[in-house]
Amino acid sequence: MDWRVPLADIDFGAEEEQAVQQVIRGRWLSMGEETQNFEKEFSAFIGAKHAIAVTNATAALHLACLAVGLKLKDEVILPSLTFVATANAVRYTGAIPVFADIESEDCLTISPASIEKHITDKTRAILAMHYAGHACDMTAIMDIARRYDLAVIEDSAHAIGSELDGHKLGTWGQIGCFSFFSNKNMTTGEGGMLTTDDDAMAERLKILRSHGMTSLSWDRHKGHAWSYDVVDLGYNYRIDEMRAALGRVQLRKVSANNQRRAALTALYRELLAELAPEIRMPFAEARGTSCYHILPILLPAGTDRIRFMEAMKARGVQTSIHYPPVHQFQIYRTRARWANGLLPVTEQAAAREVTLPLYPAMQDADVEWVAESVRKALPTL
């Protein structure tokens, strides 16, 4: 469909094209110097000692779960209001996802009180997901982790450039995991990154990323190694040089684009308060500085969400849902233990959530059209 206002769009131009062309002309396509430079630049941007590029954020989450030592029947506490990969990555290790509730309909991030309620003698880690780029209550989460001796992994797929108390998200826990999927604030099409300050953990992540091998093809190409050993059960989670080149260009744009997202979000908040006051916009009270990855709203109770989205579609506005709760998917629903009780706030908010368009190239007039479309869609229900 030819949307008047699509849900998301990418900021690609001549710089990205030239960066990829240079890699192709250089004739080295697998992980090499471009990837190493991308990792150094991302590490400096986030403020972490180490950054390890991988093929996507799901791979990053899987490696993070392995690196903190998760094993069969360990339990990990995480939100259900997330993309399914967050929970799946836990299961890849044989550990058990235990779903905690979100804080409130105003703050759609995992509740520290609910985390603590779900801790058992089998709990080994907390996996905090920074929904829409807004920070979880990391001060409270890290305090819980210290008291119960738990690892903390940050799912920062939405949070490239977000900050809390002067620290970028992805640097609070032992490991941060980022996504460069095509709808993210910076994109390489597919791609992901792990960040950590732990030297030993970084070395293990690098080993696990590439088949458990002690040296890479690039090392041997440069004459730094002749052979290799295999010291762990690793995976092929390598990124390629073309995507690393795209990432380096995109990284230079992300701060300015995040500022534009913030301005657009402020305009949405102003217009929706005037035109559709019955709509609820979460995260009115800022915790830190968000990168404003997506724009979630909550429809009034009793609203037919599908009819609302169809009405928006009729006006050329693409919408989405972030997310169907993981514990309600068939594969998780049939394993009731994984849901570990009801999640009332998650279920109430998720049933009414709709995501509106948000991307840096949006014009103020686009936001005005979307807000007016929301106003017109509501009375038709």
WOMOCOR-V49140 format. One record per run of one state. SS is the DSSP state (H for helix, E for strand, L for the rest). FROM is the first residue (numbers start at 1). LEN is the number of residues. If there is no record, write none. Layout:
<<SS FROM LEN> <SS FROM LEN>>
This chain:
<<L 1 4> <E 5 1> <L 6 8> <H 14 13> <L 27 6> <H 33 14> <L 47 3> <E 50 5> <L 55 2> <H 57 11> <L 68 7> <E 75 5> <L 80 4> <H 84 9> <L 93 3> <E 96 5> <L 101 1> <E 102 1> <L 103 7> <E 110 1> <L 111 1> <H 112 6> <L 118 5> <E 123 7> <L 130 1> <H 131 3> <L 134 4> <H 138 11> <L 149 2> <E 151 5> <L 156 7> <E 163 2> <L 165 2> <E 167 2> <L 169 6> <E 175 5> <L 180 1> <E 181 1> <L 182 7> <E 189 1> <L 190 2> <E 192 5> <L 197 2> <H 199 11> <E 210 1> <L 211 2> <E 213 1> <L 214 3> <H 217 5> <L 222 8> <E 230 1> <L 231 5> <E 236 1> <L 237 4> <H 241 35> <L 276 4> <E 280 1> <L 281 8> <E 289 1> <L 290 5> <E 295 4> <L 299 6> <H 305 10> <L 315 2> <E 317 1> <L 318 2> <E 320 1> <L 321 5> <H 326 3> <L 329 1> <H 330 4> <L 334 2> <H 336 4> <L 340 4> <H 344 9> <E 353 4> <L 357 7> <H 364 16> <L 380 2>>
